[in-house]
Amino acid sequence: MTEIRSAIFLAGGVVVTSFFGIAVPLAGIFSTRAALRLAREWARGILRWTEIACGIRYEIEGRENIPPGPAVIMAKHQSAWETVFLEATFPYQCWIIKRELVWLPFVGWGLVAVRSIAIDRSSGQAAREQIVQHGARRIAEGLWVTIFPEGTRVPVGRRGRYGIGGATLAARTGTPILPIAHNAGEFWGRYAFRKHAGTVRVVIGPVIEAHGRDPLEVTREVEAWIEGQMTRLNPERYAIA
């Protein structure tokens, strides 16, 4: 049954994503806001389809921590689920993405249309400066910026190396960081076809102020909070550091 439901989800997801993968870039020709609006509708549709087809629901802890103005979202990355969730849930945002994603049919076109910041992760300092330069412009325009500090999807029970790009952007622009932890990988593996029914637990943390602080220090604080929450959500999966 899991395989059948996963196949049904995939078929529906391809149809919906193909449509929006064309509609979002077309809307972006005329208005970035229109592209952002359509991208959000795509995400909300996929999130709902995930619930219907796969039985994956979610509950949120910490909604009261969401600030009224732009923030730099720094989230745990385990699967594609949280990408959809973040797009569907938070104010209009741009994404810090690896450069290869822009070449993906439909999804990549949409990422370009919503003015994502594509970086070469291997370029180190140059990538960080690109994040700061372009991210500051997006924040000035009222957009939020979303980044997965581990840089790629990480298997459940593990942690990746946290990059300092998001903290550098937040420190230089005086923008607060909103840390997010979740256990989506328990139900939707990082590259898995099979999706398992269950309830994803999402925890939105108190904002972390970065203005005037050392980005490395800020990154360590973000990492400590996120990984601490991962241990709380799944103590059997994460060893206490």
HELIX and SHEET records of a PDB file:
HELIX    1   1 THR A    2  PHE A   30  1                                  29    
HELIX    2   2 THR A   32  CYS A   54  1                                  23    
HELIX    3   3 ARG A   63  ASN A   65  5                                   3    
HELIX    4   4 TRP A   81  THR A   89  1                                   9    
HELIX    5   5 ARG A   99  TRP A  103  5                                   5    
HELIX    6   6 VAL A  107  ALA A  113  1                                   7    
HELIX    7   7 ARG A  121  SER A  123  5                                   3    
HELIX    8   8 GLN A  125  ALA A  140  1                                  16    
HELIX    9   9 GLY A  165  THR A  173  1                                   9    
HELIX   10  10 ALA A  184  GLU A  186  5                                   3    
HELIX   11  11 PRO A  215  LEU A  233  1                                  19    
SHEET    1   A 7 ILE A  56  GLU A  61  0                                        
SHEET    2   A 7 GLY A 198  ILE A 204  1                                        
SHEET    3   A 7 ILE A 177  HIS A 182 -1                                        
SHEET    4   A 7 VAL A  72  ALA A  75  1                                        
SHEET    5   A 7 TRP A 144  ILE A 147  1                                        
SHEET    6   A 7 GLN A  93  LYS A  98  1                                        
SHEET    7   A 7 ILE A 117  ILE A 119  1                                        
END                                                                             
